[in-house]
């Protein structure tokens, strides 16, 4: 049976150790050696660990299963949303800062506002999301970009 050792780090995130039993130690001996002193751990089945790592920093251990904490995932999704917004705004911000003659600055500002408005819709959708799948759909890049 493929197993993992999981424990909480000081920052609250979840560490997952993949033990190599080829070393001749038992899984508990490996845990005693590799888990920091004074930190409790659990041994779980490998299939109890999510394969999707998008919200890795929101993993939590519940009943010998690693799950994604939706509220923590929302915080991560907001960070991703802000990064995407900043990337979309950057070329328009550069045009506005340079004030290049002949460029329609009103059109550039209108596009910046449209980006802000789309971002506000995404922000509200993240806040309202109830599942990891909903969050993932909101922040993952699509084939269209």
N, C-alpha and C positions, 0 to 999 in steps of 0.2 A: 504494500500500500504506500503510495507516494504521499508524503506528509511535509508540512511546513511548520516552522516555529514562528509565532507572531507575538509581538509585545509592543507596548506604547513607548515612544520616545519622549524626551522631556518636553518637546514642543506640542505634544498631544497627537502627533501623527503616528501611524502604525508601521512598524518595521516587520518585514517578512523575510525570514531566513530560509534558504533552500539548503537543507543539510545534505552532505555527502556521506552516506553510510558506508562507503568504501574504506573509510579511515579506521574501521574497527570499533568505533564508539557507538553507543546506542543514541537514539535521538535525545533522550534526557541528558546524557553525558555531554552531547554537543550543546544543548541548551545551557547547561551549567557552565560550560566553557565560554560560550559566545554571547549570551544575554548578559547585559550589564548587571553588576551586583545590586541586589535589592529590588530588581524589577521583576514583576511577575510575568509569566508567559503562558501561552497555551499552544498545544500541538493540534493542528487541524489538518484535514484532508486537503490535498492540493486543489481539488475541484471546489473547495470552499472559498477560494481566492478568485476575485473577478479577473477576467482576461482583458477587459477593456480598462486601460489605464488613464483615460481622459481626466477622470476626477480622482486620481490616485491619492491626492492629499486630503480627500474627504472620506477615506476608508475608515471604517469602525468595526470593531469585533463584537458580534452579537450572537450568542448561543452557538459558539464554535463555528461561526460563519463570518467571513469578511463581507460587509455590505457598504454601500455608499450612503453616507449621511446626507440627505437631500438639502438640509439647511447649509451645511458646509459647502456642498457642491454649488449651491446658488452663489455663494461668495466667490468661488472660483470662476463660475460662469460670468459674473459681473466683471471680474478682472479681465477675462477674455474679451468680453463685449467692449470694455474701455479700450483695450489694445487695438481691436479691430476698428473702432471709431477713430482712434488717433491715426492709424495707418491710412484710413480713408480721407481724413481731413488734411493730412500733411501736405500733399501737393497743392491743395487749394490755399492752405495757410501760407505756403511759400510764395504763391502768386500775390496774395494780399500784402504780404510783407514787402515784396519788391516793388509793387505799384508800377508795373511795366506799362509804359505808354501804349495805347492802342488796345489794351486788354479791357474787356467789359467787366469791370469789378463788381457791378451789380449782379451780373450772371454768376460770377464766382461766388459771391456771398449767398446768392439764392441756392446754389448747390451745397454750400456749407450748411445752410439752414435745413435743407432736405436731408442731409446726412444726420444732423442732430435730431430731427424729427423721427427718422427711421430708428435711430438708436434709442430714443425714448420709448418707442413701441416695444422694442426688444427688452428694454429694462423692465417695463411693466409685465411683459410675458415671463421673464425670468422670475420676478417676484411672485407671480401667480402659479408657476409650475409646481406640480405635485409629484413628478417622477423624474428620475434620472434621464429616462428616454426623452422626455419633453425638453429638459435642459440641453441635452446633447444636440437635439435637432435645432435648437436656437443658436448655438455657438459654433458648431462644426462648420467649416467652410463647405460650400456646395460645389458641384462641378462647374457651375456658372461663375464661381469666384465669390 
